[in-house]
Amino acid sequence: MKLELIGITKRFGSLVANDSIDLVVEPGQVHSLLGENGAGKSTLMNVLYGLYDPTDGQILVNDSPVTFKGPGDAMAAGIGMVHQHFMLVPVFTGAENVALGNEATRTAGMLNLRETRARIREISDQYGFDVDPDAVVEDLPVGVQQRVEIIKALVRDAEVLILDEPTAVLTPKETDELLGIMGQLKADGKSIVFISHKLREVKAVSDVITVVRRGKVVGTADPTASTTELASLMVGRSVSLTLDKQPAAPGETTFRVRNLTVHAANGQRVVDDLSFDVARGEILAVAGVQGNGQTELTEAIMGLQDHVSGSVTLGGDELVGRSVKQIIRAGVGFVPEDRSVEGLVGTFTVAENLVLNRYDTAPFAKGLSMSPTAVDRNAGEKIAEYDVRTQSASAAAGTLSGGNQQKVVMAREFSRPLELFIASQPTRGVDVGSIEFLHRRIVAERDGGTPVIIVSTELDEVLELADRIAVLYRGRLMGIVPGTVSRDVLGLMMAGMPADEALAQFDDVRGGNL
Amino acid sequence: MSPQEDRPVPDNAEPKDDGGGSPTRRQARATARQDEVRQENEVETAGGEIPPPAAPVSAASRTTDEASEASLLERVMTGNALVAFLSVVLSLIIGGLLIALTDPEVARTSSYFLGRPQDLLGAAWSAASGAYIALFQGSIINFEADSFSRMIYPLTQTLTVATPLICAGLGVALAFRAGLFNIGAQGQILIGATFAAWVGFTLHLPVGLHLLLVILAGVVGGALWGGLVGLLKARTGAHEVILTIMFNYIATNLVLYLLTTPGFQRPGSTNPISPQLDSTAVYPLLLGSQFRLHWGFVVAVVATVFVWWLLNRSTVGFELRAVGANPSAARTAGINVNRGYMVAMAVAGGLAGLAGVAQVAGTERVLTSGVAASFGFDAITVALLGRSSPWGTFAAGLLFGAFRAGGVTMQASTGTSIDIVLVVQSLIVLFIAAPPLIRALFRLPAPGAPRSQRRGRSTNRTSASTGAAA
């Protein structure tokens, strides 16, 4: 099926989300839409999927114009969409989820799932999906849940599949599997619209790359184009993707973690007997697939977790058992994983958020009384220094974009002398331009002699920042490897292989030269 | 990368299907809106050479699908001032209609409505306007009175009645700001009044000191009663709504019981009533003996200033607001959330206790089980109408004081039941709790939408042109 979008314009009031976008998806082609958050990719796809009426423009299916009144029409025309956040009922089985919306029934409205199960098995076998139709969705790994979503589209005879940021939630291995599946679907004559901002994946799988910026198509690129080229197109200026980073000059080891164990409320060990050190002037990156104890590790260090045993020392002082405030006062800077939930008070002003953990210290407070002047002065300085794009210091922090919110959090944490800096997912949901800036600040903090711990699920970020990499799997440390280690070794470790085995495996392949 | 930030989303997207649709559609629409907002917010600028864009979206317009109970409460409690005002206006109009509907003259003329409709309309108008004029005369200025003091007497009555409403309302508002739904002002007033009354009639102290101790005892009593709720919530995780409701029952019955014990019951009386407070223990009258207005009103004004300072200028208030707006972020920033709950409930209780003092040391001068009247519950309405801000609560307290004071006059002079005041008060709450209703009726724009659109446009234009220049 050939799909054409001609001059699609979508306005929301005065805002032009899509500005006469042309896009042609040929049959059996993987067409990537590359663009930053907010470039208008999702709006375009929602127009295509019938969720929005285009203000202007036309959609052609096999050269004949169509109008979609809703997703139902789009599905009937052979367009399927896999959303970034799965649209599955967690307590239903795969078959029930697939049947949902076009259930086959027997007499008296009895649900007939037999046919659906058969279809799932058929598709699963055809593409090697390995999906059990009777497994409850919430018990399935994320990668398999995603395949249930794809099956949902295929059962409805989709010829064009839209995948919206499908790799965001996957492990490197699952990502590779998905890219493989996309290849098979393509070979089978299906077309795929692949929405992403991850350059490596886009390059690996695409036939055509369309770059979108500020609602406009700014160019079409060949998959052979370099990542730097693609990034510049995407951001609209030259971006240095490789961080200019001097080798670390580790100093004295001031931060030590010994036998740290964290129990969850259900008694499960979410952090299991971790021991590691971080020296002044080095960055230790903690890698791992989301949910393998990284969150609990950082929270345990910050005193935000109950049921912590073991020891965490900073400059010889024990931190376990101290209050969060005492730990902050001890000079620990912390950028939490989810800035809108833990990092900022969205309804507070930017100025207030910039003193969120220093509001009761001089010069912001004298006794119980706070000084609004000092708070505002501090805000003015930090907004200028960190180039925070906000209407004013008294704008609510929740109105800022992700990148600017993160700058506020970073500015706050870096504004006091630090003995340790911990950042969890420092650039999640942040635009490319800000990532560069934030990374530079983190490296600058390292060069200033602070021990730095970065927790990230993005391998690119880990490899870019780390001097050493610790990999967590199910709360356990798989080992600590140098920052120059290969992506493949990390991938194995993230899947639960201890460092020495993983290194050995690649030693065999490459003749022991790492 | 998961762009799942809980960001405000303007309501200007117009998906075709607005009937809710399947979860899929709703989610997809939400995603699309986020995308669009992000675009608006994140006006991509050529690498920092462009001045900061101005594309804020009203924080009040959070319409993410994760809208939790907390954010709903927040929305109701800190709604738009215009909505609050229009709610009052609309409630008064409906109240007027009800007055007209229940008027006997209107009922009589309706029998020959088709023959002479002007009779009915005239009767309806005079019933409603008469009642409201009486309400006004009973609460602000009685312009038919012969002397100046008679003329302003209603106003002083309003201020007197408003005093406990303001104090207790401030307590409820403060707790709201810390994210706590404090239903317990009633019990806190009662316990505060009990403490204050006991000091007032048991101890015999010199002028000045005695009143000071009475006030202090009232505040401590209320603070204990409120603080206990905070402590239980912090220690056991019990919900403050359940706790405060139960504490109200306990307080009511505790006071009833105490009034039968020798320590509290008036000697020689079999009624549940305490001895009179000493004359040294009561608030002096503010404007002389012609008026009931006492110094408690001044205390209420001071309390309002104090709460304003506490919330907006003190580290304690910063903590409370942070705990109320986002407990996770507060905790991560080293703020002790549980202590915040305790402090908020204790201060809230103390303020309610002050309302109890205003009753026993101001107007009643004795302790009875009915000393709190329904002030504790009206205080919730007052805080709601005042959008949980100190001066808003003050103003709302005055308005409700006027309703109460004027309602009596209205009933006496026009025969309109004082219950109509209760209806109007209830309608106000109803409308404030349902802002979309008010917006639809008065054709107000949805929060944030058009304004942010306008700003968004100007921003885009500015940055685009600057971008071209750069």
Contacts between the chains, C-beta under 8 A, distances in Angstrom:
chain1	res1	chain2	res2	distance
A	12	B	12	5.4
A	12	B	13	5.5
A	12	B	14	7.5
A	12	B	36	5.5
A	12	B	453	7.7
A	13	B	12	4.9
A	13	B	449	7.9
A	13	B	450	7.5
A	13	B	453	4.1
A	13	B	456	7.8
A	13	B	457	7.8
A	14	B	453	5.5
A	14	B	454	7.4
A	14	B	456	6.6
A	14	B	457	3.8
A	14	B	460	7.9
A	15	B	12	7.8
A	15	B	36	6.7
A	15	B	39	7.1
A	15	B	40	5.6
A	15	B	453	6.7
A	15	B	456	5.4
A	15	B	457	7.1
A	15	B	460	7.3
A	17	B	35	7.6
A	17	B	36	5.1
A	17	B	39	6.1
A	36	B	42	7.9
A	36	B	44	7.0
A	37	B	1	7.5
A	37	B	3	5.3
A	37	B	35	7.6
A	37	B	38	5.4
A	37	B	42	7.0
A	38	B	35	6.1
A	38	B	36	7.8
A	38	B	37	7.9
A	38	B	38	3.4
A	38	B	39	3.9
A	38	B	40	7.9
A	38	B	41	7.5
A	38	B	42	4.8
A	38	B	44	7.6
A	39	B	39	7.1
A	39	B	44	7.9
A	40	B	35	7.2
A	40	B	39	6.3
A	41	B	35	7.4
A	42	B	31	5.8
A	42	B	32	5.5
A	42	B	35	4.0
A	43	B	32	5.6
A	43	B	35	5.6
A	43	B	36	5.9
A	46	B	28	6.1
A	46	B	29	7.5
A	46	B	31	7.8
A	46	B	32	4.3
A	49	B	28	7.2
A	51	B	15	5.9
A	51	B	16	7.7
A	51	B	17	7.8
A	51	B	25	6.5
A	51	B	28	5.3
A	51	B	29	6.0
A	51	B	32	6.4
A	52	B	13	7.8
A	52	B	15	6.2
A	52	B	16	7.4
A	52	B	32	6.7
A	53	B	16	5.8
A	69	B	16	6.7
A	70	B	16	6.7
A	70	B	17	5.8
A	70	B	21	7.9
A	70	B	25	7.5
A	71	B	24	6.9
A	71	B	25	6.4
A	71	B	28	7.6
A	81	B	28	7.7
A	83	B	24	7.5
A	83	B	27	6.7
A	83	B	28	6.2
A	83	B	31	6.9
A	84	B	2	7.5
A	84	B	31	7.1
A	85	B	4	7.4
A	85	B	27	6.5
A	85	B	31	7.4
A	87	B	23	6.4
A	87	B	24	4.3
A	87	B	27	6.2
A	87	B	28	7.9
A	101	B	22	7.1
A	164	B	31	7.8
A	165	B	1	6.8
A	168	B	1	5.2
A	168	B	2	5.6
A	169	B	2	7.3
A	197	B	1	6.7
A	198	B	1	7.9
A	213	B	44	6.9
A	214	B	39	7.3
A	214	B	44	5.7
A	215	B	39	6.9
A	235	B	44	7.7
A	235	B	47	7.9
A	236	B	44	6.6
A	236	B	46	6.3
A	237	B	46	5.7
A	237	B	47	4.8
A	302	B	332	7.2
A	304	B	331	6.6
A	304	B	332	6.5
A	323	B	334	7.2
A	323	B	336	7.2
A	324	B	331	6.6
A	324	B	332	7.0
A	324	B	333	7.8
A	324	B	334	4.3
A	325	B	334	3.5
A	325	B	335	7.5
A	325	B	336	7.3
A	327	B	334	7.6
A	328	B	333	7.6
A	328	B	334	4.6
A	329	B	334	7.9
A	334	B	332	7.0
A	336	B	332	5.4
A	339	B	5	7.5
A	340	B	5	4.5
A	340	B	6	4.7
A	340	B	7	7.0
A	341	B	6	7.1
A	341	B	326	7.3
A	341	B	328	5.1
A	341	B	329	6.9
A	342	B	328	4.9
A	342	B	329	5.4
A	342	B	331	7.9
A	342	B	332	4.4
A	343	B	329	6.3
A	343	B	332	7.0
A	344	B	326	7.5
A	344	B	329	5.9
A	345	B	321	7.9
A	345	B	322	5.4
A	345	B	325	4.7
A	345	B	326	4.4
A	345	B	329	5.0
A	345	B	330	7.1
A	346	B	6	6.9
A	346	B	7	7.9
A	346	B	8	7.8
A	346	B	59	6.4
A	346	B	62	8.0
A	346	B	325	7.2
A	346	B	326	6.6
A	347	B	59	5.2
A	347	B	74	7.7
A	347	B	325	4.7
A	347	B	326	7.7
A	348	B	321	7.3
A	348	B	322	7.0
A	348	B	325	6.4
A	352	B	318	7.3
A	356	B	322	6.9
A	356	B	329	7.0
A	356	B	333	4.4
A	357	B	333	3.9
A	357	B	334	5.1
A	357	B	335	8.0
A	359	B	315	5.8
A	359	B	318	4.8
A	359	B	319	7.8
A	360	B	315	4.3
A	360	B	318	7.7
A	365	B	315	5.0
A	368	B	314	4.8
A	368	B	315	5.6
A	368	B	316	6.2
A	369	B	313	6.2
A	369	B	314	6.1
A	369	B	315	7.7
A	370	B	313	5.6
A	370	B	314	6.2
A	370	B	315	5.7
A	370	B	318	6.3
A	372	B	313	7.2
A	383	B	52	7.8
A	387	B	48	5.3
A	388	B	52	7.4
A	389	B	43	7.7
A	389	B	45	7.2
A	389	B	52	4.4
A	389	B	53	5.5
A	390	B	52	5.9
A	390	B	56	7.8
A	391	B	52	6.9
A	391	B	53	7.7
A	391	B	54	3.9
A	391	B	55	7.4
A	391	B	56	5.1
A	395	B	56	4.9
A	396	B	56	7.0
A	396	B	59	4.0
A	398	B	6	7.6
A	398	B	7	6.3
A	398	B	8	5.6
A	398	B	59	5.0
A	398	B	62	7.6
A	399	B	7	7.8
A	399	B	8	6.2
A	399	B	41	6.9
A	399	B	55	7.7
A	399	B	56	3.9
A	399	B	57	5.3
A	399	B	58	7.9
A	399	B	59	6.2
A	400	B	41	6.8
A	401	B	38	6.3
A	401	B	41	4.3
A	401	B	42	3.8
A	402	B	3	6.9
A	402	B	5	5.6
A	402	B	7	7.9
A	402	B	38	7.4
A	402	B	42	7.6
A	403	B	42	6.9
A	404	B	42	7.9
A	405	B	5	7.4
A	428	B	1	6.1
A	428	B	2	6.5
A	429	B	1	5.8
A	429	B	2	6.5
A	429	B	3	4.8
A	429	B	4	7.5
A	429	B	5	6.0
A	431	B	42	6.1
A	431	B	44	7.2
A	433	B	44	7.6
A	433	B	47	6.0
A	433	B	48	7.5
A	437	B	48	8.0
A	458	B	1	7.7
